[in-house]
Amino acid sequence: MRILVTGANGLVGSRLARALAARGHRIIAASRGESRLDASFEYFPVELSDESAVSSLVERTQPSVIINPASMTEVDRCQNEPLLAYAANVQAAANLAKAARQVGAHVLHVSTDYVFDGKAGPYSEEAIPNPRGAYAVSKHMGEQAVSMLAPSWAIARTAVVYGWPKAARMNFGAWLVDALRKKQPVRLFHDQFISPSLANNVAAMLAEMAERKLTGIWNIAGADVVDRMTFGRALCAQFGFSTELLTPISLEEAKLASPRPFHSGLLVTKAERTLSTKPLGLKEALSRFHQDFLQDPNI
Ligand SMILES: NC(=O)c1ccc[n+]([C@@H]2O[C@H](COP(=O)([O-])OP(=O)(O)OC[C@H]3O[C@@H](n4cnc5c(N)ncnc54)[C@H](OP(=O)(O)O)[C@@H]3O)[C@@H](O)[C@H]2O)c1
């Protein structure tokens, strides 16, 4: 299949492009600026909030599936710069969905568990969103634009994605490893519950969803829900780091610009039942993360 992957320089997009190419698909990789991918894909620099640029890219490349992991993902920056968040997370999604109509493409749009308020997680696909903060609102609006405009669509919600090596920007797991190997202390929330999700596992599940053109809302995340401090301890056990460098703090103490969901995380029963690529449990995911770290020639 000809598959357009946006955000190809990002954490999920870069893994996804590689996973799909390995499965024999023709990849049209798109992201902002120069390609930072290590493999040679057909690559197009594009600003996704530019409607005519997106329209001509899709006309020119004629994908049968468009996967959209591109996003402004820095939660506090979205809060401080809502116009940018709107452009990247709402206008871009709408532009891709509109362009998909031109060529009859299926759209697989990547979203987040932050569309929920975090009062009663982990959440199933049927739970009703109640986004808090500019990032969350913009991601929810992006979902709505895709479901309203795309001729055929799926929304894949994921959560706290991590992987080694990092891609466009630092991720939770890579940040922890970087700090702990330098013996720097880290503060971790003991009161925020999340579904840590290994990027390669997320990419593999998304690749299968795209191939099968599955529709509707899907939770595509790791299988276990834990607080961030517990994740840190499990990572220390896997990598052989001392847990003495970990200090538990509360979300409130951190005084972040944007609100965060406390009891977040995603139930992945639907993915477990339906996909042949299964959501990984935390132990197995951390073991694979560690292998990726050990195989990095730059370490
Ligand atoms: N990472 C997480 O913890 C997490 C958690 C829950 C959900 N998600 C969702 O998962 C998806 C993938 O996240 P990720 O971690 O892979 O993100 P990422 O590493 O930040 O990558 C996002 C990519 O999108 C590109 N991009 C942003 N705005 C764009 C625009 N207007 N036009 C073109 N490209 C644009 C970025 O380009 P630049 O590099 O030039 O900025 C970057 O390459 C997102 O939808 C995110 O909301 C992520």
The ligand as an SDF file (V2000), in Angstrom:
LIG
                    3D

 48 52  0  0  0  0  0  0  0  0999 V2000
    4.9190   11.1570   23.2890 N   0  0  0  0  0  0  0  0  0  0  0  0
    3.9590   10.9300   24.1620 C   0  0  0  0  0  0  0  0  0  0  0  0
    4.2230   10.7380   25.3490 O   0  0  0  0  0  0  0  0  0  0  0  0
    2.5210   10.8640   23.7080 C   0  0  0  0  0  0  0  0  0  0  0  0
    1.5280   10.5770   24.6620 C   0  0  0  0  0  0  0  0  0  0  0  0
    0.1960   10.5170   24.2420 C   0  0  0  0  0  0  0  0  0  0  0  0
   -0.1280   10.7430   22.9250 C   0  0  0  0  0  0  0  0  0  0  0  0
    0.8450   11.0470   22.0380 N   0  0  0  0  0  0  0  0  0  0  0  0
    0.4570   11.3350   20.6590 C   0  0  0  0  0  0  0  0  0  0  0  0
    1.2200   10.5090   19.8040 O   0  0  0  0  0  0  0  0  0  0  0  0
    1.4840   11.2180   18.5830 C   0  0  0  0  0  0  0  0  0  0  0  0
    2.9680   11.1470   18.2750 C   0  0  0  0  0  0  0  0  0  0  0  0
    3.6980   11.7570   19.3220 O   0  0  0  0  0  0  0  0  0  0  0  0
    5.2950   11.7740   19.3060 P   0  0  0  0  0  0  0  0  0  0  0  0
    5.7500   11.5330   20.6910 O   0  0  0  0  0  0  0  0  0  0  0  0
    5.8090   10.9260   18.2090 O   0  0  0  0  0  0  0  0  0  0  0  0
    5.5520   13.3040   18.9570 O   0  0  0  0  0  0  0  0  0  0  0  0
    6.9160   14.0320   18.5740 P   0  0  0  0  0  0  0  0  0  0  0  0
    8.0880   13.1430   18.8070 O   0  0  0  0  0  0  0  0  0  0  0  0
    6.8610   15.3590   19.2390 O   0  0  0  0  0  0  0  0  0  0  0  0
    6.7710   14.2090   16.9950 O   0  0  0  0  0  0  0  0  0  0  0  0
    5.7980   14.9920   16.4200 C   0  0  0  0  0  0  0  0  0  0  0  0
    6.2710   15.3790   15.0470 C   0  0  0  0  0  0  0  0  0  0  0  0
    5.2370   16.1700   14.4400 O   0  0  0  0  0  0  0  0  0  0  0  0
    5.8670   17.2400   13.7490 C   0  0  0  0  0  0  0  0  0  0  0  0
    4.9660   18.3860   13.6350 N   0  0  0  0  0  0  0  0  0  0  0  0
    4.4290   19.0930   14.6470 C   0  0  0  0  0  0  0  0  0  0  0  0
    3.6720   20.0800   14.1800 N   0  0  0  0  0  0  0  0  0  0  0  0
    3.7300   19.9950   12.8130 C   0  0  0  0  0  0  0  0  0  0  0  0
    3.1790   20.7720   11.7630 C   0  0  0  0  0  0  0  0  0  0  0  0
    2.4050   21.8240   12.0100 N   0  0  0  0  0  0  0  0  0  0  0  0
    3.4590   20.4180   10.4940 N   0  0  0  0  0  0  0  0  0  0  0  0
    4.2680   19.3620   10.2430 C   0  0  0  0  0  0  0  0  0  0  0  0
    4.8200   18.5890   11.1970 N   0  0  0  0  0  0  0  0  0  0  0  0
    4.5500   18.9170   12.4700 C   0  0  0  0  0  0  0  0  0  0  0  0
    7.0630   17.5880   14.5940 C   0  0  0  0  0  0  0  0  0  0  0  0
    7.9790   18.3260   13.8290 O   0  0  0  0  0  0  0  0  0  0  0  0
    9.1590   19.1620   14.5380 P   0  0  0  0  0  0  0  0  0  0  0  0
   10.1450   18.1220   14.9770 O   0  0  0  0  0  0  0  0  0  0  0  0
    9.6410   20.0320   13.4440 O   0  0  0  0  0  0  0  0  0  0  0  0
    8.5300   19.9130   15.6660 O   0  0  0  0  0  0  0  0  0  0  0  0
    7.5540   16.2150   15.0290 C   0  0  0  0  0  0  0  0  0  0  0  0
    8.4430   15.6710   14.0970 O   0  0  0  0  0  0  0  0  0  0  0  0
    0.9140   12.6190   18.7790 C   0  0  0  0  0  0  0  0  0  0  0  0
   -0.3530   12.6840   18.1940 O   0  0  0  0  0  0  0  0  0  0  0  0
    0.7690   12.7620   20.2790 C   0  0  0  0  0  0  0  0  0  0  0  0
   -0.2670   13.6440   20.6190 O   0  0  0  0  0  0  0  0  0  0  0  0
    2.1700   11.1110   22.3950 C   0  0  0  0  0  0  0  0  0  0  0  0
  1  2  1  0
  2  3  2  0
  2  4  1  0
  4  5  1  0
  4 48  2  0
  5  6  2  0
  6  7  1  0
  7  8  2  0
  8  9  1  0
  8 48  1  0
  9 10  1  0
  9 46  1  0
 10 11  1  0
 11 12  1  0
 11 44  1  0
 12 13  1  0
 13 14  1  0
 14 15  2  0
 14 16  1  0
 14 17  1  0
 17 18  1  0
 18 19  2  0
 18 20  1  0
 18 21  1  0
 21 22  1  0
 22 23  1  0
 23 24  1  0
 23 42  1  0
 24 25  1  0
 25 26  1  0
 25 36  1  0
 26 27  1  0
 26 35  1  0
 27 28  2  0
 28 29  1  0
 29 30  1  0
 29 35  2  0
 30 31  1  0
 30 32  2  0
 32 33  1  0
 33 34  2  0
 34 35  1  0
 36 37  1  0
 36 42  1  0
 37 38  1  0
 38 39  2  0
 38 40  1  0
 38 41  1  0
 42 43  1  0
 44 45  1  0
 44 46  1  0
 46 47  1  0
M  CHG  2   8   1  16  -1
M  END
$$$$
